[in-house]
Amino acid sequence: MRRRAGLILLAAALGGCAVGPNYRRPDVAAPAAFRDQTAAQPGALADLPWWSLFGDPVLVELVKTSVAEGYDLRLVTARVEQARAIAAETHGQLFPSLGYAGNADRGRNALLGNAYTSGGGATASGFDGYLGAAWEFDLWGRVRRLDEAARANFLATEEARRGVWLSLFSQVAASYFQLLELDEELAIAHRAEGTFGESLKLFNERLSGGVASKLETASAAAAQATSAAQIPALERQIAVQENELSVLLGRSPGPIRRGAALAAQPAAPEIPPGLPSALLERRPDVLQAEDAARAANAELGVTIGGFLPRIGLSAILGSVSTRLQDLTTGKAALWSAGAQVTGPLFQGGALHGEYHQAQEAWEEAKLRYQQTALNAFADVANALVTRQKLAQERVLQERAVQADQEAVAVAVQRYKAGEAAYYEVLQTQELLFPAENALAATRRDELVAAVQLYTALGGGWNPQDPSAPLPP
């Protein structure tokens, strides 16, 4: 039995085995295709670099500015560097530690420091210098599991940085499109005020000629005032939106430059979302959850190593003498080499508690990874159906606006010809401008949905393709 145990220990040491289970990615039932897709294709919208997603150079510049000067990404980058330093610190435990020490003292009835010696009241000096080395012989792989956990935690923070970058891109783009939509609403409000003003002028002319009534002019004046009242409210919303976007850019609140108008924004390219299984390799929050699971698995091995003895090797090389000039002589040479074994005998259940806690932490991390992957599939499915339905809604809204514009033109002609009452003109105008606002909102939502689909797919670059462009 002793020989067999010795062979097992030797095989473990030579084979580089580590206590605890080796990591295996938790099972996730990835669908063959996203909902409402007949077949999935490898190519995906997320394979495109973000700057080619939209053709507005101003938006591209805003995103670059938010990355370079915004605080969100800079904060998470600092956390990444902290995790990197912690991983480097833990990795250092795999190697022997080297150090030095030197001492010089003089005292009565004392020898080399505070050790008391019966010197009969004599006063003496002491000098010593050492080079020391110590190393934990990682027979069970406990330190290697520590290193694995630290590296996984570092990679998790790196994926968190990617997640913040994608979130920042989404926020900047959505805020920019919201700003363009408010600009469009402001233009519609100005146009409505002018149109109702022309109606008021027409009614006043007919009132002076005795053809129209005071009711017509009063109704037209009320409609014009209502439209005019929307202008300062929209200007306030635009200023607030510009301030919010400025904060994302890391700037003081102020105006934001615009590029193409909302209606002139190019649509995102029609590219399929790709394979659902690709999300497990690309999306930052899924990768972050997997790194956390990998770290939890390694921590489980660390707790198992706590039950086993630790073997330490140490060595000292130096000189010790009562006279400084004798430190370099052979008589003052000092060396020592040794090994020590420490291990637990009774801990009152503490080690078992740590082990069971690590087991449940691993189980939690595994379930969190599976849940995150499931949520990722749902996010993509929701973004796909949202974009599809918004495209259909936009087409219908465009038809409604075109029909309302024709109705206004016909109503004005009929009124001038005396074939229609004033309320027909006002009614068609009151239907036109809300329809134009609804179309502007739908166009904004469609652009935002494209951004949400891109971020849901974990777009930006493909981490499995080294030639793919990285974000700035």
N, C-alpha and C positions, 0 to 999 in steps of 0.2 A: 504494500500500500504506500509506503514512504517513497519507494522508487517510482511508482506510478504518479504520485503527486508531484515529485520532482520533475518528471518528464513533462507533465502538464504545465508546470510553471515555466520550464525552459522553453517549451513550444510557444507559450503565450508571449514570453519576452522576445523571442526571436521573430515571431510572426507579426509583431506589432499589434496584437489584439488589444482591444479596450473593453472594459467592463460595460455592461449595459447593452441594450439592443441597438443595432445599427439603424440609422434613419431610413425609413421607407415612406414615400409620399402617401398620405392618406387617400383612400379611394374616393373618387368623385365621378358620379354618373353623368358625364358630359353628353348632351344630346348630339345626334348626328347633324342636326341643322337647327337654326333658331326658329322660333315659332313663325308660322305663315311662310316659311321658306320651303320650296319643293326640293332644293338641293343646295348644298353648301359648296363654295369654291375656295381654294386656298388663298387667292388674292383678297385683300381687304382694304377698306378705307384707311384703317390704322397703319397700313404700310407706307402711306404717303407722309412726307415730312409736313409739319404743321404749316409752314409758310406757303405751301402750295395748295392748302385746303381752300383758302379764300384769296381772291385776286386784289384785295384792297391793300395797297402798300402802307397806308396810314395805320391800319389795324396791325399789320406785321410789325411796324415800328413801335406801336404801343406795347405789344407783347414783349418785344425785346427789351424795352425800357423797364417793364415790370419785373422781368427776370434779373436785369442788371442792377436796378436801383430799388426795387420793392423790398419791403422788410420780411414778407412771409417766407420767401425762398432763402433769404440770408439767415433767418432764424433757424430754419431746419437744416441748413448747411452747417451751421455751428454745432448742432446736435450730432450731425454725421461725423464731424471731426472729433467730437468727444468720444463717440463710439469707436472710431478708428483708433484713438489713443488707448482706450480701454482694451481693445483687442490686441494691440501691440504689447501692452503691459502683461496681459495674460499669456501671450505667446512666449514671452521671455522666461516663463517658468519652465519651459521645456529644456532650457540650457543651463549649464552650471553658472553659478554666480561667483564672481571674483571680487575681492575687496582687499583693502590694506588698512593697517592701523599702526600708529606710532605713539610712544609715550616716553616722557622724561619727567622724573620727579626727584625730589630731595626731601628727606624728613628724618625725624628721630624715631627710633624703634619702628620703622616702617620699611617695607621692601616692595618696590615696584607697585606703587599705588597705595591702597588702603589696607593691605594685608598686614596685620600686626606681627612683629617678630621680637623675640626677647633679645634685644641688642645691648643690654646693659647700659642704656642711655646714650648709645653711640648715634651719631648723625651720619647718614650715608645717602648716596645718590643711586639712581637706577635708570637704565635706558633699555628700550626694547622696540622692535619693529617687526611687523608681520605682513605676509601675503597669505590670504586665506581663500579657499575655494569650497563651495558646498553645492550639492546637487541631489535632488530627489530622484532616485532611480524609479522611473515610472513603469514599474512592472505590470501594474493592472490597467494602465491607460487612464487613470483618473485625471491627470493633468492634460492629457490629450483631449479628453471629453470637455474639460474646462475651456481649452483653446477652441474646440469646435463650437461650443455654446457662445463664446465671445465673438467669434467670427460670424456666426449666424445672426447675432444681435446687431453687429455692425452692418451686415447686408440688409437687415430689416430696416435700419434707419436710412440706408441708401435708397431702398424702394419707397420709403416714406417721402424722401426728397423728390423722387419722381412723381409720386402722388400729389404732392403739393404743387409741383410744376404744372401738372395737368389741370389741377383745380384752378390754379392761377390763370392759365390760358383760358379756361372756360369762363371764369369770372370776368376777365378783361373783355373777351369777345362778347359775352352776353350784355355786359354793361355798355359796350360800344354800340351794339345793335339797338339796345334800349334808347340810347341817346339819339340815334338816327331816327327811330320811330317817333320820339318826342318832337324832333325837328319837323318830321312830316305832319304830325298833328298840328303843330304851330302854323305851318304853311296852310293847312286845311282851314284852321280857324281864321287866319287872315283872309283867305279866299272866301270863306262863308260870310265874314263881315262885309267884304266888298260886294258880294252878290246880293245880300240882303239890303245893303245900302243902295244898290242900283234899283232894286224893287221898290224901296222906299221913295226914291227919286221919281220913279215912274208913277207910283200911286199919288204922290204929291202933285205931279203935273196933271194927272187926270182929275184929282180933287179940285185943283184950280179951275179946270175946264168944266166942272160940274158933272163929270162922268162917274167919278169914284166917290166913296163915302169915307168918313173919318175912321170908320172901323178898319178899313184896309190899311190906311197909313199907320194907325196905332199898332196893328198886328205886325206890320213890317218893321216898325221901330223897335218893338219888343224883341223880334227875332234878331235884329242887328245888335241890340244891346246884349242879348244872351251870348251871341258869338263873340262879341268884343270882351265879355267878362272871362271867357276861357283863355284869352291871350296871356294876361299876367299870371294866371294859374299855371299854364304850361311853361312860361318863362321861369317861374320858380322851380318847377320840377326839373327843367333842363339844368339850372344852376346846381341843384342838389345832386343830380346825376353826374355832372362834371366834377363836383367835389369828391364824390365817392370813387370815381375812376382815378382821380388824381392821387388819392390815398393808396390805391393799388399800385400806382406807378412810383410811389415813394416821393411824391412831390407835394408841395403846398397846394391847397385848393385853388383852382384857377380854370381858365377856359381850356377846352380840349379841341385840338384840330380834327377836322373831319376829312374823309376822303369822298368816295362815291356816295350818292344819296341812297336811301333805303331801297327804292325801286330799281336802282342801277346796280345793286350788289349782285355779283355773279353767284349762281347756285353752286352748291358743293357738287363735286363730280359724282356721278352715279356708279359707285363701285360696291360690290356686295360686301357684307360684313365679314365674310370668311368663315373658317371652321370654328365652332364653339370651343373645341379643345385648345385652340391657339390662345384663348384668354388665360389659360393656366400658365402660359409661358410669357405673357406680355403684360397683363394688367398689374399695375403696381400694388394695389391693395391685396390682390390674391398672392402675389409673390412675397409681400411683406408678411402675410399670415402664414405662408409656408416656411419662411425663415424663422418666424416665432415658434412654429411647431418643431423645426429642426433644433432650435436652441433648447426647447423643453425636453426633447428626446435626449439630448446630450446631458442636460442637467440630471436626468434620471440616472445616467451612468455615473455621474459624479457622486450621487448619494450612495450608489452601490459600492463605489470605491471607499466610502467612509467606513464600511464594515471591515475592510481588509487592512492589513498592516502596511505602514509606509516605511520604505527603506531609504535612508539618507547616507550619502557619502560626503566626507569632509577631509580637508587637508590644510595644513598650516606649514609655512616655510618662513623662517625669520631669524632674528638674532636677539639675544638678551645679555646684558652685561651691566656691571655697576660703573663702568667707565665708558664714556662715549667713544673713545678711540679704539676700544676693543670690539666694537660691533662688527667690524669687517674682518675680524680674525676667525679662524676656523673653530676656536674654542667657544666662541659665542654663538655658534650656529644652533638653530632650533628647527626641528621639523616634527610633524605629526600627521598621521593618516589614520582614518578610522571609518567605521560604519555604524549606523544605529538603526534600530527597528522600533517603531512605536505603533501601537494599535489599541483599539478599544477593548475593554473587558466588560464593563457595565456602565451604561449611560442612562439607565432609568427609562428606557423606551424612546429616548430622544432621536436616535438614529432611525428607528422604525418609523417614527413620526415624520422625519424628513423624507424618508423614502416614499411613504404613502402620499405625502403632500406632492412630491415630484411626480408620482404616478397620476394623480388627479390633474396636476397642471398640464401634463402631456395630453391627457384625455381632453381637457378643455381646449388646448391649442389645436388639437386635431379636429374637434367639432367646430371651432371657430373658422378654421381653414375651409372646411366643407361648406359651412354657412356662407362665408365670403364668396366662394366660387359660385354657389347657387344664386346669391344676390347679383353677382356679375352677369350671369346668364339672363336674369330677369331685367337688369338694367338695359342690356343690349336689346332684348325683345321689346321692352317698352319704348326705347328710343326709335326702333325701326317702325313700329306701328304709329308712333306719334308723328314721325316725319312723313310717313305715307299718307296719313289722314289729313295732316296740315296741307300737304300739296294739293289734295282733292278740295279741301276747304278754300284754298287760295284761288283755284280756278273758278269755283262758284262765286266767290266774293268779287272777282274781277268781272264776271258776267253781271252781277247785281249792280256794280258801280256803273258799268257801261249802260245798262238799262235805265238806271236813275238819271244819268246825264242826258240821255235821249228824252226821258220824260220831262225833265226841266226845260229843255229846249222847246219841246212841243207845247208845254203849258204856257210858256212866255209868248209864243207865237199866237196861241189861241186867245190869250188874254188881250194882246194888242189888237187882235182882230175882233174883239168883243164877243168871242164864242165861248169864253170860259170865265168863271168868277175868280176873284183874287185868291180864294183859299186853295184853288188848284195849284197856283204858282207856289204859294208858301208850303203847301203840303209836299210837293215834289222836291223842293229845296231842302226841307227838313228831313226827308228820307235820304237825300244824296250824301250829305256831309257825314252823318253817322256811318253810312255804308263805307265811305272813304276811310274813316277812322278804323273801322273794323278790318278793312283790307290792309291797312298799314300794320295793325297789330298782328294779323295773320302772317304777313311777310316777315315781321320780326321773329315771331314764334318759329317759323320754318327755318330761319337761319340759326336760331338758338338750338333748335332740335338737331341740326346737323353738327353743331359743336358738341352737344350732349352725346350724340352717337359716336363721335370721334373719341371723346374722353371715356365713354363706356367701354369702347374697344381697347382702351389703353394705348391710344395712338401716340405718335411723336417719333418713335424710332423702334426698330425691332432689336431687342437686346441679343437675339440669337444670330444676328447678322452683323459682324464687325465692320462691314463696309457701309452700313446704314449711317446717315448723318445723326449726330447727337444734338440735343437741344443746346442753345447757347448757354 
